[in-house]
Amino acid sequence: MELYSGYINRLIEELSALPGIGNKSAQRLAFHIIGMSPARVNRLAETIRDAKEHVTFCKVCQNLTDEEICPICKNPSRDPSTIMVVENPRDLAAYERTGRYQGLYHVLHGAISPMLGVGPADIRLKELMERLRDDTVREVIIATNSSLEGETTAMYISKLIKPAGIRVTRIASGVPVGGDLENIDEVTLLRALEGRTEL
């Protein structure tokens, strides 16, 4: 038996398809949206549309941005000799919240996973290798997740980079195996960063 009419059901269905939103949360959001003023609903819809149309990849680090180069890459106070490689923009945001890392980033937008058919060509490794042609890079910190895919990706990147004579390090333990960086507190992330090891 359906509790709500078609429009409400469709809204709940669309919201529950978002990551981390279960059916109850989707219902709560749907009722909140329905209770909002028409101007507020239009502003929300317009903001979603604008983000989808204008957000793209930074030409340098592949982070999401609505400009050609993201604010982190444009920041002259960042250390260009260190690049931290992360799987996705959420991981980058997690490290930025620590307020301690002052280097640059590279976002892979995935991890190597033969089981899922994701190979090195399916993530942004080519762009990383192009960046490493610049002589200013002295260290690459691999901060992929502690999952099988993250470890596979870390080892693959290490083998690619080491012949170039660039120091390759991996974030230290403190990040639980199988844990996603976006869900880990800043203190744990900071300890993992400070205790990184050479690969």
C-alpha positions in Angstrom: 0.0 0.0 0.0 1.4 3.4 -1.0 1.3 6.1 1.7 1.8 9.1 -0.5 0.8 10.3 -4.0 3.0 10.0 -7.1 4.9 13.3 -6.7 5.9 12.7 -3.1 6.8 9.1 -3.8 9.0 10.2 -6.8 10.7 12.8 -4.6 11.4 10.3 -1.8 12.7 7.8 -4.4 15.1 10.3 -6.0 16.4 11.4 -2.6 16.9 7.9 -1.3 19.0 7.1 -4.3 21.6 9.6 -3.0 24.6 8.0 -1.1 24.1 7.9 2.7 20.3 8.7 2.5 18.0 5.9 3.6 14.3 5.8 3.2 13.5 7.6 6.5 16.0 10.4 5.8 14.6 10.7 2.2 11.1 11.1 3.6 12.2 13.7 6.1 14.0 15.7 3.4 11.1 15.4 1.0 8.6 16.8 3.6 11.1 19.6 4.4 11.4 20.5 0.7 7.6 20.4 0.2 7.3 22.7 3.2 9.8 25.2 1.8 8.7 28.4 0.1 8.6 28.3 -3.7 11.4 30.8 -3.9 13.6 28.6 -1.7 12.8 25.5 -3.7 13.6 27.3 -6.9 16.9 28.5 -5.4 17.8 24.9 -4.3 16.9 23.5 -7.8 18.9 26.2 -9.5 21.9 25.7 -7.3 21.9 21.9 -8.1 21.6 22.6 -11.8 24.3 25.3 -11.8 26.7 23.0 -9.9 26.1 20.1 -12.4 26.6 22.5 -15.4 29.7 24.4 -14.1 31.7 22.1 -11.9 34.6 20.4 -13.7 38.0 19.1 -13.0 41.0 21.4 -12.0 43.5 21.4 -14.9 46.3 20.8 -12.4 45.1 18.4 -9.6 41.8 17.0 -11.0 39.9 18.2 -7.9 36.4 19.5 -8.5 36.1 23.2 -9.2 34.1 25.7 -11.1 37.2 27.5 -12.3 40.0 26.4 -14.6 42.4 25.9 -11.7 41.1 25.2 -8.1 41.8 27.5 -5.1 44.4 25.1 -3.6 46.5 24.9 -6.8 46.3 28.7 -7.2 47.4 29.4 -3.6 51.0 30.7 -3.7 51.7 29.6 -0.1 51.2 25.9 -0.9 54.4 23.8 -1.2 54.7 22.6 -4.9 57.4 20.1 -4.0 55.0 17.8 -2.3 51.9 16.1 -3.9 49.4 14.1 -1.9 47.6 11.5 -4.0 44.0 10.8 -2.9 41.2 8.7 -4.3 38.4 11.3 -4.4 37.6 15.0 -3.5 36.1 13.9 -0.1 39.5 12.5 0.9 41.2 15.8 -0.1 38.6 17.7 2.0 39.3 15.4 5.0 43.0 16.3 4.9 42.3 20.0 4.4 40.3 19.9 7.6 43.4 19.0 9.6 44.8 22.4 8.6 48.4 21.0 8.7 49.2 19.8 5.2 50.5 22.6 3.1 51.5 20.8 -0.1 49.4 20.2 -3.3 47.1 17.3 -4.1 46.2 15.0 -7.0 42.8 13.4 -7.1 42.6 10.0 -8.9 38.8 9.8 -8.9 38.9 6.1 -8.1 41.2 3.2 -7.3 42.5 0.3 -9.3 40.2 -2.7 -8.9 40.6 -5.6 -11.3 37.5 -7.3 -9.8 35.4 -4.2 -10.8 37.1 -3.8 -14.1 38.8 -0.6 -13.1 42.4 -0.4 -14.4 45.1 2.3 -14.3 43.7 3.9 -17.5 40.3 4.4 -15.7 41.7 6.7 -13.0 43.6 10.0 -13.3 47.1 8.5 -13.3 48.2 9.9 -16.7 47.6 13.4 -15.4 49.7 12.7 -12.3 52.6 11.4 -14.4 52.4 14.6 -16.5 52.7 16.7 -13.3 55.8 14.8 -12.2 57.7 15.9 -15.3 58.1 19.2 -13.4 61.4 19.2 -11.6 59.9 20.9 -8.5 58.2 17.7 -7.2 60.4 16.1 -4.5 57.8 13.8 -2.7 54.6 12.0 -3.6 52.5 11.0 -0.6 50.1 8.2 -1.4 47.0 8.7 0.7 44.7 6.1 -0.9 42.3 4.2 1.4 43.5 1.2 3.4 41.4 -1.2 1.3 42.6 -3.8 -1.1 42.0 -1.4 -4.0 43.7 1.4 -2.2 46.8 -0.7 -1.5 46.9 -2.0 -5.0 46.7 1.6 -6.3 49.5 2.7 -3.9 51.8 -0.1 -5.0 51.1 0.6 -8.7 51.8 4.3 -8.3 55.0 3.6 -6.3 56.4 1.4 -9.1 55.6 4.0 -11.7 57.2 6.9 -9.8 60.3 5.4 -8.1 62.3 5.2 -11.4 62.0 9.0 -11.7 64.0 9.4 -8.5 61.0 11.1 -6.6 60.5 10.1 -3.0 57.3 8.1 -2.6 55.7 7.7 0.8 52.5 6.1 2.1 50.4 7.5 4.9 51.0 5.6 8.2 48.7 3.3 10.1 46.2 4.9 12.2 43.8 4.8 9.4 41.9 1.5 9.9 42.0 -1.2 7.2 38.9 -1.0 5.1 38.1 2.5 6.4 37.3 5.4 4.1 39.3 8.6 4.8 36.2 10.9 4.6 34.8 9.2 7.8 38.0 9.5 9.9 38.6 12.2 12.4 41.2 14.9 11.8 43.5 13.7 14.7 43.8 10.2 13.2 44.4 11.6 9.7 47.1 13.9 11.1 48.9 11.0 12.9 48.7 9.0 9.7 50.2 11.9 7.7 53.0 12.6 10.2 53.9 8.9 10.5 54.0 8.2 6.7 56.6 5.7 5.5 58.8 5.3 2.5 57.5 2.7 -0.1 
